[in-house]
Amino acid sequence: MRFQVPQFIEVEDKIFGPLTLKQFIYLVGGGGLSFMTYALLGSLLFSALPIIVIMSASSALAFYKVNSRPLIGVIESAFKYYFSNKLYIWKKAEKEQQASEQAAIKEAKSYASIMVPKISDSKLKDLTWSLDVQDSIYASTKLNSKK
């Protein structure tokens, strides 16, 4: 038997023309709230600023994405973060332990400075040239021995 496997399950269906159901609800809700604001405040002069704010908020909820996530999901996550309980843990370190750690760090730094030779640019070029020469000498002797 063959079964159809659903594809593109992460993409919402376009129900109202180019809009999904959520986008349509956000825009209709913003339009209705804007109309109620106009009806309550009367003239367009006083209600223009609140209407612009309401429509821009509803448009942002409908279309704006943050890191490919809808704005309503980002707002929900922000509310959960700010209003949930947080656990902060602090452990006081002992002074002797800090002193021993600092001594170990100083010893490691001094050991590293002794063990790591400092190579200047000219010495590094000489070293690479000598390695290239030795490689070419050994390569020619290997070729001669195979003949």
C-alpha positions as CSV (number, residue, x, y, z in Angstrom):
1,M,0.0,0.0,0.0
2,R,1.1,3.5,-0.7
3,F,0.5,6.3,1.8
4,Q,0.8,10.0,1.2
5,V,3.3,11.6,3.5
6,P,2.5,15.2,4.3
7,Q,5.1,17.7,3.2
8,F,5.7,21.3,4.1
9,I,4.1,20.9,7.5
10,E,5.9,23.9,8.9
11,V,4.3,26.3,6.4
12,E,0.8,27.6,7.3
13,D,-2.0,27.4,4.8
14,K,-3.0,30.6,3.0
15,I,-6.7,30.9,3.7
16,F,-7.6,34.5,2.9
17,G,-5.8,35.2,-0.4
18,P,-2.1,35.8,0.5
19,L,-2.8,35.7,4.3
20,T,-2.9,32.9,6.8
21,L,-5.7,32.7,9.3
22,K,-3.5,34.2,12.1
23,Q,-2.4,37.1,9.9
24,F,-6.0,37.8,8.9
25,I,-7.2,37.7,12.5
26,Y,-4.4,40.1,13.6
27,L,-5.2,42.6,10.8
28,V,-9.0,42.4,11.3
29,G,-8.6,42.8,15.0
30,G,-6.3,45.8,14.5
31,G,-8.8,47.3,12.1
32,G,-11.7,46.8,14.5
33,L,-9.8,48.3,17.4
34,S,-8.8,51.2,15.2
35,F,-12.5,51.7,14.3
36,M,-13.5,51.6,18.0
37,T,-10.8,54.2,18.8
38,Y,-12.1,56.5,16.0
39,A,-15.7,56.0,17.3
40,L,-14.7,56.8,20.9
41,L,-12.5,59.8,20.2
42,G,-14.6,61.3,17.5
43,S,-12.5,63.3,15.1
44,L,-9.7,61.9,13.0
45,L,-7.4,64.6,14.4
46,F,-7.4,63.2,17.9
47,S,-7.6,59.5,17.0
48,A,-4.8,59.5,14.3
49,L,-1.9,58.7,16.6
50,P,-3.6,55.8,18.4
51,I,-4.9,54.4,15.2
52,I,-1.3,54.5,13.7
53,V,0.1,52.7,16.7
54,I,-2.7,50.1,16.7
55,M,-2.3,49.3,13.0
56,S,1.5,49.2,13.1
57,A,1.3,46.8,16.1
58,S,-1.2,44.5,14.3
59,S,0.9,44.6,11.1
60,A,4.0,43.7,13.1
61,L,2.2,40.8,14.7
62,A,1.0,39.6,11.4
63,F,4.1,40.0,9.2
64,Y,7.3,40.7,11.2
65,K,9.6,37.9,12.1
66,V,12.6,37.8,14.4
67,N,15.2,35.2,13.6
68,S,12.5,33.5,11.4
69,R,10.1,33.3,14.4
70,P,6.8,35.2,14.5
71,L,6.8,38.2,16.7
72,I,4.0,36.8,18.9
73,G,6.3,33.9,19.8
74,V,9.2,36.2,20.7
75,I,6.8,38.3,22.9
76,E,5.5,35.2,24.6
77,S,9.1,33.9,25.3
78,A,10.0,37.3,26.7
79,F,7.1,37.3,29.1
80,K,7.9,33.8,30.2
81,Y,11.5,34.8,30.9
82,Y,10.8,38.0,32.7
83,F,8.0,36.7,34.9
84,S,9.3,33.2,35.7
85,N,11.3,32.3,38.7
86,K,15.1,32.3,38.3
87,L,17.6,30.5,40.4
88,Y,20.9,32.2,41.1
89,I,23.7,30.2,42.7
90,W,26.8,31.8,44.2
91,K,29.6,29.9,45.8
92,K,32.2,31.7,47.8
93,A,35.8,30.5,47.0
94,E,38.2,30.0,49.9
95,K,41.3,32.3,50.1
96,E,43.7,29.4,50.3
97,Q,42.3,27.8,47.2
98,Q,42.6,31.1,45.3
99,A,46.2,31.5,46.4
100,S,47.1,28.0,45.3
101,E,45.4,28.5,41.9
102,Q,47.3,31.8,41.4
103,A,50.6,30.0,42.2
104,A,49.8,27.2,39.8
105,I,49.0,29.8,37.0
106,K,52.2,31.7,37.6
107,E,54.2,28.4,37.5
108,A,52.5,27.4,34.3
109,K,53.3,30.7,32.7
110,S,56.9,30.6,33.7
111,Y,57.3,27.1,32.5
112,A,55.6,28.0,29.1
113,S,58.0,30.9,28.7
114,I,61.0,28.7,29.2
115,M,59.9,25.8,27.0
116,V,58.7,27.8,24.0
117,P,61.6,29.1,21.9
118,K,61.1,32.4,20.2
119,I,61.9,32.2,16.5
120,S,62.5,35.4,14.5
121,D,61.3,35.7,10.9
122,S,64.8,35.2,9.4
123,K,65.4,32.0,11.5
124,L,62.0,30.7,10.5
125,K,62.9,31.2,6.8
126,D,66.2,29.5,7.2
127,L,64.5,26.5,8.9
128,T,62.0,26.1,6.2
129,W,64.6,26.4,3.5
130,S,66.8,23.7,5.1
131,L,63.8,21.4,5.4
132,D,63.0,21.9,1.7
133,V,66.6,21.2,0.8
134,Q,66.7,18.0,2.9
135,D,63.4,16.8,1.5
136,S,64.7,17.3,-2.1
137,I,68.0,15.5,-1.2
138,Y,66.2,12.5,0.3
139,A,63.7,12.5,-2.6
140,S,66.5,12.3,-5.2
141,T,68.3,9.5,-3.3
142,K,65.0,7.5,-3.0
143,L,64.5,7.9,-6.8
144,N,68.1,6.7,-7.5
145,S,67.7,3.7,-5.2
146,K,64.5,2.6,-7.0
147,K,66.2,2.5,-10.4
